[in-house]
Amino acid sequence: MRFFDRCARLVKEVDANSSAVVEVDRFKTGPEMRRVLEKMEDKLNATHINVTYDMAETAFFLCAYEFAINNTVSPWCQLFDEEDAKVMEYVGDLTEYWKRGHGHDINFKSSCILFHDVFRRLDKAASQILSGQQDSEPLTSGNYATQTKRTFRTSHMLPYMANLVLVLYDCGDGELRVQPLLNEKTVAFPGLNGNQSAMPLFADVKERYKELLQGCDFETECRHRQLD
């Protein structure tokens, strides 16, 4: 399933390219993060050391993992208040946005091989019967305050035991509809609007994503291009 590890262009232009995540680096040194680090220093009475982002990230992960796994409030959690946690969460979302999300086109084009496989399976099921979430503006280091209601929130999209299901329905008279479920909750296909967006016609879904289905080739998209 880690198809992106085999995508040379993604590895070269995003994973191994520090400029691809420059927004993340800017936010880590920005005013919101500085306030988090300063508050941690005050709570620790750290007069002789400067708390770094890496230290804060480690403490935040320890807090989050102990709560998620053991359902206990770790002492590490005492270093953060609710606003601090939101800032730390935003760093994670910002990282995933630019490394695996909408930040660069190769991020989603590298998954076209999986996309094609899903629709081949749906087509096969359809023949037997008959015979992702994007915000209005990108996440950047400078718009944290306006992204509190962002759709791209990895803690909501990818909790433990995350799953994505596509259900193909035969509604009679040759009418096939597809319903996407993310973590057992209905969601709409991006780009499809109206009352039927949560369960659109299968033909409409294929038409909406025709460019990816017909024009996105894994080997072509993932071939590394020399940058000027």
VEXNU-312436 format. One line per 3 residues: their letters; for each residue x, y, z of N, C-alpha, C. Coordinates in pm, 1 decimal, always signed. Atoms other than C-alpha are relative to their C-alpha. Layout:
! VEXNU-312436
a> X/Y/Z/X/Y/Z/X/Y/Z; ...
This chain:
! VEXNU-312436
mrf> +81.8/-120.7/+0.0/+0.0/+0.0/+0.0/+86.1/+127.0/+0.0; -86.0/-118.5/-2.5/+299.9/+233.8/+32.5/+53.4/+27.2/-140.7; -36.0/-23.0/+139.7/+294.3/+307.9/-338.4/+87.8/+123.7/-15.8
fdr> -76.3/-124.2/+12.6/+442.9/+651.8/-274.2/+149.7/-22.6/+20.9; -142.0/+29.2/-17.8/+771.4/+492.3/-166.3/+66.3/-39.3/-131.5; -53.4/+42.7/+129.3/+810.5/+364.9/-523.9/-12.9/+108.7/-105.7
car> +18.0/-110.6/+94.1/+734.2/+700.6/-682.9/+124.6/+88.7/+4.6; -129.1/-69.8/-1.3/+1075.7/+843.0/-775.3/-16.6/+151.2/+5.4; +19.3/-145.2/+2.5/+943.4/+1190.8/-846.7/-44.9/+51.4/+136.5
lvk> +46.0/-40.8/-132.7/+762.5/+1211.0/-512.0/+114.4/-3.5/+100.5; -112.8/+13.1/-92.5/+1067.2/+1087.6/-322.7/+100.7/+112.2/-21.0; -102.6/-99.4/+31.8/+1300.9/+1327.8/-502.7/-48.9/+142.9/+21.6
evd> +47.3/-137.9/-0.2/+1084.3/+1639.0/-528.6/-70.1/+40.9/+128.8; +72.3/-33.9/-122.8/+896.5/+1615.9/-198.8/+71.5/-54.4/+123.8; -57.1/+59.5/-120.9/+1039.3/+1369.1/+53.4/+143.6/+45.5/+25.9
ans> -141.2/-34.6/-16.7/+1403.7/+1458.0/-10.4/+28.6/+145.9/-32.8; -15.3/-139.8/+39.5/+1343.6/+1823.8/-92.1/-52.1/+90.0/+111.8; +40.7/-81.8/-114.5/+1340.4/+2058.7/+206.0/-87.9/+117.8/-41.1
sav> +80.7/-114.0/+43.2/+1189.3/+2340.4/-0.7/-146.2/-38.2/-21.9; +138.0/+44.8/+21.3/+877.2/+2127.8/-54.4/-85.6/+21.2/+124.1; +74.2/-18.2/-125.2/+781.2/+2176.5/+310.4/+43.2/+128.7/+69.7
vev> -48.0/-126.0/-57.3/+903.6/+2532.5/+358.1/-105.4/+63.9/+89.6; +106.1/-56.7/-83.8/+563.8/+2632.8/+500.2/+2.9/-60.5/+140.3; -10.4/+66.5/-130.5/+612.1/+2379.0/+779.2/+112.5/+62.9/+81.4
drf> -114.6/-58.7/-69.6/+953.9/+2519.3/+867.5/-30.7/+142.1/+46.0; +35.2/-137.0/-37.6/+815.9/+2873.0/+868.6/-92.0/+1.8/+121.5; +93.7/+1.9/-112.5/+535.1/+2780.6/+1104.4/+70.3/-42.1/+128.8
ktg> -72.5/+45.4/-118.8/+773.2/+2601.0/+1340.6/+78.7/+112.6/+65.8; -75.1/-113.1/-55.0/+963.7/+2927.5/+1383.1/-85.8/+126.1/+8.7; +90.6/-113.7/+0.2/+658.1/+3152.6/+1367.3/-48.8/+38.1/+138.7
pem> +44.2/-52.6/-130.5/+484.1/+3348.2/+1644.4/-84.9/-97.4/+80.7; +84.5/+94.4/-74.0/+229.1/+3079.2/+1731.8/+84.5/-105.0/+71.7; -84.0/+102.3/-61.1/+497.2/+2818.0/+1793.1/+91.9/+60.0/+105.8
rrv> -86.0/-63.1/-101.0/+721.7/+3061.8/+1977.6/-74.5/+15.9/+132.1; +78.4/-13.6/-122.7/+439.7/+3124.8/+2225.3/-11.0/-133.7/+72.7; +7.8/+133.3/-60.7/+402.9/+2750.0/+2282.5/+129.8/-32.7/+73.2
lek> -130.1/+32.2/-59.6/+775.8/+2709.5/+2350.0/+28.2/+86.5/+122.5; -22.0/-88.8/-114.7/+789.6/+3011.9/+2579.2/-83.3/-43.0/+119.9; +86.2/+46.2/-109.8/+496.7/+2881.3/+2784.1/+54.4/-128.6/+61.4
med> -60.4/+122.3/-52.9/+668.5/+2543.0/+2815.0/+119.9/+32.5/+88.3; -116.2/-39.3/-80.0/+984.6/+2710.6/+2940.0/-43.8/+54.4/+135.6; +50.4/-54.4/-126.4/+781.6/+2897.4/+3202.2/-48.9/-111.7/+92.0
kln> +53.0/+110.1/-81.8/+607.3/+2579.2/+3319.1/+111.7/-87.8/+55.1; -113.0/+82.5/-42.4/+939.1/+2395.1/+3340.2/+101.5/+79.4/+82.4; -96.6/-88.1/-65.8/+1114.3/+2693.6/+3495.8/+139.0/-21.2/-59.0
ath> -124.4/+30.2/+71.7/+1379.2/+2631.4/+3231.3/+76.2/+129.1/-26.1; -73.2/-126.0/+11.9/+1605.0/+2928.0/+3291.8/+133.6/-15.3/-72.1; -133.2/+20.3/+57.6/+1920.8/+2768.7/+3153.5/-3.0/-69.7/-136.3
inv> +9.6/+64.7/+130.8/+1790.7/+2597.0/+2839.8/-114.0/+61.8/-79.1; +108.0/-42.7/+88.1/+1580.6/+2692.9/+2543.0/-74.0/-123.4/-49.5; +80.4/+111.6/+48.6/+1296.7/+2453.7/+2466.9/-12.1/+11.6/-151.3
tyd> +5.5/-0.2/+145.9/+1314.2/+2360.1/+2099.5/-129.6/-63.6/-48.9; +119.5/+62.7/+56.2/+1039.1/+2250.6/+1865.1/+6.3/-151.3/+14.1; -12.6/+145.7/-9.9/+1174.3/+1893.9/+1864.7/-34.8/-49.0/+140.3
mae> +35.2/+36.5/-137.5/+1144.9/+1883.8/+2243.9/-151.1/+6.3/+20.0; +144.8/-16.2/-14.6/+788.9/+2013.4/+2228.3/-74.8/-110.1/-73.9; +65.3/+105.2/+78.0/+696.1/+1763.7/+1957.2/+6.4/-133.7/+73.2
taf> -14.5/+125.7/-73.7/+832.6/+1472.8/+2161.3/-95.7/-5.0/+118.5; +90.4/-5.2/-115.1/+639.4/+1581.8/+2469.3/-145.6/-13.5/-43.9; +137.7/+5.4/+50.1/+322.0/+1627.5/+2265.0/-36.9/-141.3/-44.1
flc> +26.8/+136.9/+43.8/+349.7/+1281.7/+2107.7/-12.7/-94.5/+119.3; +9.7/+84.1/-119.6/+411.6/+1120.1/+2446.9/-135.3/+19.3/+67.8; +131.7/-30.6/-57.0/+102.1/+1293.9/+2579.1/-110.5/-66.9/-81.3
aye> +105.6/+52.0/+87.3/-108.3/+1191.8/+2278.2/-3.8/-152.4/-0.2; -4.1/+145.7/+8.2/+9.3/+829.3/+2262.2/-46.0/-64.5/+130.3; +42.1/+58.6/-127.1/-38.0/+761.7/+2632.1/-150.7/+13.3/+18.9
fai> +144.9/-17.3/-11.2/-387.9/+904.1/+2616.4/-73.2/-95.0/-94.0; +66.6/+84.5/+99.0/-476.6/+711.2/+2300.1/+10.2/-148.2/+34.7; -22.9/+142.1/-24.9/-328.0/+378.3/+2409.9/-47.9/-42.8/+138.5
nnt> +31.4/+39.1/-138.0/-376.6/+377.8/+2786.9/-118.6/+74.3/+59.7; +111.4/-81.6/-48.7/-659.4/+630.8/+2820.1/+35.3/+67.9/+132.4; -46.0/-70.3/-119.1/-454.2/+814.4/+3080.6/+56.1/+135.9/-40.0
vsp> -55.3/-133.3/+24.4/-358.3/+1179.3/+3105.1/+143.4/+0.9/+50.7; -141.7/+5.6/-33.7/+19.0/+1173.8/+3096.7/+46.2/+131.1/+63.4; -59.0/-124.7/-52.4/+224.5/+1423.2/+3299.6/+50.1/+91.7/-110.6
wcq> -45.6/-82.8/+111.6/+356.3/+1538.2/+2962.2/-110.1/+94.5/-47.7; +111.4/-82.9/+46.0/+10.3/+1676.4/+2888.1/-10.1/+130.8/+78.1; +6.3/-121.1/-81.7/+51.5/+1929.8/+3168.2/+80.2/+114.8/-60.3
lfd> -81.4/-103.9/+63.7/+296.6/+2115.6/+2947.0/-76.2/+77.4/-106.6; +76.4/-62.7/+107.7/+22.3/+2209.5/+2700.4/-139.3/+37.8/+48.5; +141.1/-30.2/-18.5/-306.4/+2392.2/+2722.5/-70.9/-26.4/-132.8
eed> +77.2/+34.5/+119.7/-582.9/+2359.6/+2463.4/+51.1/+72.9/-124.0; -48.9/-76.0/+115.4/-449.0/+2635.1/+2238.5/+134.9/-53.1/-46.8; -128.9/+59.5/+37.0/-99.5/+2484.0/+2249.6/-21.3/-127.1/-81.7
akv> +27.4/+126.1/+69.9/-243.1/+2149.0/+2142.6/-47.9/+25.8/-142.3; +48.1/-33.4/+134.3/-417.7/+2313.6/+1848.4/+115.8/+42.4/-90.3; -117.0/-41.2/+77.9/-90.3/+2469.5/+1736.7/+82.7/-121.8/-39.8
mey> -76.8/+120.6/+29.9/+91.0/+2135.7/+1762.1/-72.6/-86.0/-103.4; +78.0/+75.6/+97.6/-191.3/+1967.8/+1572.0/+14.9/+60.8/-139.0; -10.7/-67.1/+129.1/-163.1/+2228.5/+1297.8/+133.2/-30.7/-67.6
vgd> -129.3/+37.4/+58.4/+205.7/+2148.3/+1250.2/-12.0/-134.5/-71.0; +17.6/+131.4/+61.0/+110.2/+1786.8/+1184.2/-82.9/+6.2/-126.6; +84.4/-13.2/+118.7/-165.3/+1883.1/+942.9/+74.7/+70.0/-112.7
lte> -76.9/-74.3/+99.7/+61.8/+2130.0/+766.0/+102.6/-91.7/-67.1; -98.6/+93.6/+54.1/+326.3/+1860.1/+724.4/-65.0/-97.7/-96.5; +67.5/+96.5/+85.8/+82.4/+1605.4/+583.2/-58.6/+66.1/-124.2
ywk> +56.8/-72.9/+114.4/-78.6/+1869.1/+359.4/+104.1/+15.4/-110.5; -103.4/-25.1/+100.4/+251.4/+1947.1/+187.4/+77.2/-125.5/-39.5; -74.2/+121.9/+33.8/+403.8/+1596.9/+197.6/-88.0/-108.7/-60.0
rgh> +87.0/+107.6/+47.8/+100.0/+1376.0/+128.1/-135.9/+49.2/-48.0; +131.9/-52.0/+33.6/-198.5/+1604.2/+68.9/-1.5/+82.7/-127.0; +23.1/-80.7/+119.6/-298.3/+1877.9/-173.8/+113.9/+95.8/-32.9
ghd> -105.9/-98.2/+19.4/+25.1/+2076.7/-143.6/+71.4/-8.7/-133.3; -68.6/+20.1/+128.1/+189.1/+1926.7/-454.5/-78.2/-103.0/-81.0; +84.1/+88.0/+81.4/+15.9/+1758.9/-746.6/+50.4/-144.0/-2.5
inf> -52.1/+136.2/+3.6/+249.6/+1458.6/-739.9/-45.5/-79.4/+121.8; +45.8/+69.8/-120.3/+122.4/+1378.5/-389.8/-121.6/-87.2/-29.2; +118.7/+80.4/+29.2/-214.2/+1266.8/-521.5/+13.4/-78.0/-130.2
kss> -17.6/+74.0/+124.9/-102.0/+1165.0/-869.8/+77.1/-129.9/+21.9; -73.6/+123.6/-28.1/+129.3/+907.4/-715.4/-94.2/-112.3/+42.1; +95.9/+102.3/-43.0/-183.3/+727.9/-591.6/-93.8/-42.5/-111.8
cil> +93.1/+33.4/+108.3/-345.0/+698.5/-934.9/-6.6/-150.4/-24.5; +2.2/+145.1/+18.4/-244.8/+330.7/-948.1/-102.7/-63.9/+93.0; +101.0/+48.0/-94.4/-460.3/+272.3/-639.6/-139.0/+43.5/-44.2
fhd> +127.1/-54.1/+48.1/-736.9/+492.7/-779.3/-53.8/-85.1/-114.6; +40.8/+83.6/+112.9/-743.2/+289.2/-1100.0/-47.0/-136.8/+47.2; +36.6/+132.2/-50.4/-756.8/-35.7/-905.1/-138.9/+1.8/+63.6
vfr> +131.8/-11.8/-63.7/-1056.5/+83.2/-701.6/-110.1/+2.3/-105.1; +105.0/-11.7/+100.5/-1252.1/+176.7/-1012.5/-8.8/-123.2/-89.3; +9.1/+127.3/+72.2/-1160.2/-144.9/-1191.3/-87.6/-98.1/+77.2
rld> +81.3/+89.0/-82.7/-1313.5/-331.9/-900.4/-147.0/+42.1/-2.3; +137.9/-48.0/+7.4/-1623.1/-110.2/-907.5/-61.3/-32.3/-135.8; +49.7/+34.2/+134.0/-1655.3/-161.1/-1283.5/-35.4/-148.3/-9.3
kaa> +25.6/+144.2/+2.3/-1632.0/-536.2/-1234.6/-129.1/-32.5/+74.5; +122.8/+21.6/-76.4/-1901.4/-526.6/-967.0/-121.4/+51.4/-76.2; +110.8/-57.3/+76.5/-2116.7/-303.8/-1187.4/-40.5/-91.3/-114.7
sqi> +31.4/+88.7/+112.3/-2089.6/-541.4/-1481.9/-72.1/-125.3/+48.2; +67.0/+117.8/-55.2/-2192.9/-830.4/-1258.1/-144.2/+32.3/+37.2; +135.5/-40.7/-38.0/-2494.2/-636.1/-1130.3/-86.9/+16.4/-124.1
lsg> +77.0/-27.9/+121.1/-2601.1/-530.8/-1478.7/-9.0/-121.8/-89.5; +13.7/+120.3/+85.7/-2541.2/-867.6/-1656.0/-65.4/-102.5/+74.3; -99.8/-23.2/-105.6/-1007.1/+1214.2/-73.8/-60.4/+75.8/+87.1
qqd> +49.9/-112.5/-79.6/-1139.6/+1665.0/+126.4/+96.5/+118.1/-15.4; -99.7/-107.0/+19.9/-1021.8/+1994.3/+16.8/-53.4/+134.5/+46.6; +38.9/-131.3/-49.2/-1027.4/+2338.6/+175.4/+3.3/+102.8/-112.3
sep> +7.7/-103.2/+102.9/-1097.7/+2659.0/-15.9/+133.8/+67.9/-22.7; -133.5/-56.1/+16.8/-742.6/+2781.1/+43.2/+101.9/-95.2/+60.6; -100.6/+95.0/-48.5/-418.7/+2590.8/+98.6/+45.5/+31.5/+141.7
lts> -57.5/-20.7/-131.9/-269.2/+2541.7/+443.2/+140.3/+57.0/-16.3; -132.6/-61.0/+4.5/+31.1/+2768.3/+492.4/+44.1/+35.3/+141.0; -52.0/-39.3/-130.9/+250.1/+2891.5/+774.0/-65.0/+127.3/+50.8
gny> +52.9/-129.8/-39.5/+67.8/+3224.1/+774.9/-149.5/+8.1/+20.2; +145.9/-10.0/-14.4/-300.7/+3130.8/+790.8/-56.4/-93.6/+106.1; +46.1/+86.6/-109.0/-324.3/+2923.0/+1107.5/-130.1/+51.2/+61.0
atq> +115.7/-57.2/-69.4/-578.6/+3161.3/+1262.5/-129.3/-16.1/-79.0; +120.8/+11.4/+82.7/-820.0/+3127.7/+968.3/-31.6/-144.3/-38.2; +19.4/+140.0/+37.8/-791.4/+2749.3/+941.4/-53.2/-85.1/+114.9
tkr> +50.4/+76.0/-114.5/-960.8/+2650.9/+1267.8/-111.0/-96.8/-39.6; +107.7/+88.1/+45.9/-1248.7/+2494.7/+1073.3/+40.4/-73.8/-127.9; -49.8/+63.5/+121.7/-1029.3/+2334.6/+807.2/-53.0/-142.1/-15.2
tfr> +40.0/+137.0/+30.9/-1140.6/+2016.1/+636.7/+118.0/-95.0/+13.6; -120.2/+83.6/-4.7/-784.0/+1885.0/+614.3/+51.6/-3.5/+143.8; -40.5/+17.1/-139.5/-750.2/+1774.4/+978.1/+28.5/-148.7/+19.5
tsh> -38.6/+141.1/+2.3/-555.3/+1449.9/+997.8/-48.0/-76.6/+122.2; +48.0/+70.8/-118.8/-666.9/+1370.6/+1352.1/-143.8/-45.8/-16.9; +136.7/+42.4/+29.4/-1023.0/+1347.8/+1217.0/-3.6/-100.2/-115.0
mlp> +1.1/+86.9/+118.0/-943.9/+1183.5/+883.6/+64.8/-135.2/+26.4; -79.3/+121.7/-16.9/-693.2/+926.7/+1007.3/+19.2/-35.5/+147.0; -16.0/+47.5/-137.6/-766.4/+813.7/+1362.6/+51.7/-143.6/-2.1
yma> -33.5/+142.1/-4.3/-656.8/+471.6/+1482.3/-116.6/-78.5/-60.4; +100.5/+83.3/+66.5/-842.7/+203.2/+1281.7/-73.9/+76.1/-109.7; +62.8/-75.0/+108.9/-912.7/+450.1/+999.8/-31.9/-93.2/-116.3
nlv> +37.1/+83.4/+114.0/-1090.4/+303.2/+698.4/-81.5/+80.2/-100.1; +77.1/-60.1/+108.8/-1239.0/+402.0/+365.5/-72.3/-111.6/-74.1; +81.2/+101.4/+66.8/-1523.7/+204.6/+207.4/-79.0/+66.1/-112.1
lvl> +85.0/-43.1/+110.4/-1691.3/+249.6/-131.0/-103.9/-109.1/-23.8; +109.3/+96.2/+15.0/-2031.9/+81.5/-157.4/-71.9/+27.0/-132.0; +68.7/-12.2/+128.5/-2186.4/+16.7/-499.4/-141.7/-54.5/+14.1
ydc> +140.4/+37.6/-14.6/-2568.2/+9.2/-498.5/-65.8/-19.4/-136.7; +84.7/+20.7/+117.2/-2799.4/-135.0/-761.5/-138.7/+52.1/+34.9; +127.3/-64.4/-32.2/-3102.2/+96.5/-751.6/-110.9/-38.5/-98.0
gdg> +100.7/+46.1/+94.8/-3286.0/-85.1/-1030.2/+3.9/+74.7/-131.4; +5.4/-59.4/+134.1/-3334.4/-16.3/-1400.4/+137.0/+48.3/-46.5; -134.5/-35.2/+44.7/-2959.0/-4.4/-1451.5/+61.8/+118.7/+70.1
elr> -53.1/-116.0/-72.1/-2909.5/+280.3/-1204.3/+93.4/-46.3/+111.4; -101.0/+36.0/-99.6/-2588.0/+229.7/-1009.1/+47.5/+125.8/+71.2; -47.5/-113.2/-79.2/-2484.2/+460.5/-727.2/+113.0/-45.9/+92.1
vqp> -114.8/+29.4/-85.5/-2168.5/+479.6/-517.2/-7.2/+86.6/+125.4; -0.5/-74.1/-126.7/-2155.7/+576.6/-151.3/+136.4/-14.4/+67.3; -127.4/+6.6/-72.2/-1821.3/+666.8/+10.5/-22.5/+13.7/+150.8
lln> +6.6/-5.1/-146.1/-1780.7/+603.9/+383.5/+141.8/+13.4/+54.0; -130.4/-20.4/-62.9/-1484.8/+741.2/+576.9/-16.6/-19.1/+149.8; +12.6/+33.5/-142.2/-1448.2/+586.6/+921.5/-146.4/-20.4/+39.5
ekt> +141.2/+36.7/-18.6/-1807.2/+455.4/+895.1/-95.8/+119.0/-7.4; +86.1/-116.9/+14.4/-1942.6/+805.8/+824.7/-8.6/+38.2/-147.4; +17.3/-37.5/+140.1/-2089.1/+918.8/+494.2/+72.4/+131.3/-29.0
vaf> -66.1/-121.3/+47.8/-1886.0/+1176.0/+303.8/-37.5/+18.9/-146.1; +31.2/-28.6/+140.1/-1926.4/+1340.2/-35.1/+126.2/-9.8/-84.3; -112.0/-0.5/+92.7/-1704.9/+1292.0/-337.4/+38.5/+145.4/-29.9
pgl> -41.7/-136.5/+33.5/-1498.3/+1610.9/-386.5/-34.0/+33.6/-144.9; +32.2/-43.5/+135.3/-1623.3/+1804.3/-685.2/-139.0/-35.3/-46.4; +137.9/+34.5/+34.2/-1972.7/+1654.0/-687.9/-92.2/+69.3/+99.0
ngn> +88.6/-78.0/-84.7/-2249.8/+1876.8/-556.3/-144.2/-47.0/-14.0; +141.4/+32.8/+10.1/-2622.4/+1857.4/-502.5/-44.1/-99.2/+105.6; +58.8/+87.9/-100.8/-2854.2/+1639.2/-298.4/+54.0/-141.8/-6.2
qsa> -46.3/+137.1/+16.9/-2703.8/+1319.4/-438.1/+151.4/-12.2/+14.0; -146.2/+2.1/-3.1/-2339.2/+1409.3/-369.4/+55.1/-110.0/+89.7; -46.7/+106.1/-89.3/-2315.0/+1152.4/-87.9/-22.8/-138.4/-59.2
mpl> +23.2/+127.4/+67.7/-2447.2/+877.3/-316.7/-30.0/+27.5/-147.8; +22.5/-39.0/+139.3/-2399.5/+992.3/-677.1/-8.3/-120.8/-93.0; -1.2/+104.0/+102.1/-2450.3/+794.4/-993.2/+144.0/-43.0/-26.8
fad> -133.8/+52.7/+28.4/-2152.9/+570.0/-1064.7/+56.5/+64.9/-125.9; -44.1/-61.9/+125.6/-2138.7/+717.4/-1415.9/+47.4/+143.1/+23.4; -40.5/-137.7/-29.2/-2117.3/+1071.3/-1272.7/+135.4/+3.9/+70.4
vke> -128.5/+6.6/-70.0/-1829.4/+971.5/-1045.3/+112.4/-24.4/-100.5; -102.7/+29.4/+100.3/-1636.2/+824.8/-1336.9/+22.9/+119.6/-92.1; -14.3/-118.4/+84.5/-1704.5/+1136.3/-1543.8/+77.2/+108.8/+73.8
ryk> -68.0/-103.3/-79.4/-1588.8/+1364.7/-1260.8/+150.1/-26.7/+8.6; -141.4/+35.0/-15.7/-1260.0/+1176.3/-1224.7/+59.0/-60.2/-127.7; -43.4/+54.3/+128.7/-1216.0/+1099.3/-1593.9/+147.0/+29.2/-27.0
ell> -139.2/-36.8/+26.8/-885.9/+1284.8/-1611.5/+96.6/-92.0/+73.6; -86.1/+90.4/-76.2/-735.3/+1069.8/-1337.7/-10.4/-143.1/-51.5; +20.1/+137.6/+44.4/-887.1/+747.8/-1468.3/+63.8/-26.3/-135.6
qgc> -49.1/+20.4/+136.2/-775.5/+801.6/-1826.6/+138.6/+59.2/-23.7; -123.7/-69.9/+31.2/-475.0/+1029.3/-1800.1/+109.1/-7.1/+104.1; -99.8/+5.0/-107.0/-292.3/+952.0/-1476.6/+69.5/-135.3/-2.3
dfe> -78.0/+123.4/+7.2/-22.3/+692.1/-1534.6/+109.6/+4.7/+105.7; -94.0/+1.7/-112.6/+186.8/+593.8/-1232.6/+144.0/+17.0/-46.8; -139.1/-4.5/+44.9/+511.3/+538.2/-1422.7/+35.0/+136.6/-58.7
tec> -25.1/-130.7/+61.2/+476.9/+863.9/-1617.0/+5.7/+110.0/+104.5; +6.5/-105.4/-100.3/+377.8/+1081.7/-1322.0/+116.1/-7.5/+98.1; -102.5/+17.7/-102.5/+642.2/+935.7/-1091.9/+141.6/+4.1/-54.7
rhr> -133.7/-12.8/+57.1/+931.1/+968.1/-1335.0/+58.0/+133.5/+42.2; -60.4/-123.4/-51.0/+1166.8/+1221.7/-1180.1/+34.4/+94.3/-113.5; -29.5/-102.3/+99.5/+1194.3/+1544.6/-1374.8/+112.5/+88.5/+51.2
qld> -109.6/-87.5/-38.3/+1509.2/+1750.6/-1371.2/-53.5/+140.9/+22.4; +44.9/-134.9/-31.1/+1442.4/+2082.4/-1201.4/+98.1/+101.9/-55.1; -87.0/-104.9/+53.7/+1573.1/+2400.0/-1360.1/+74.5/+70.9/+112.8
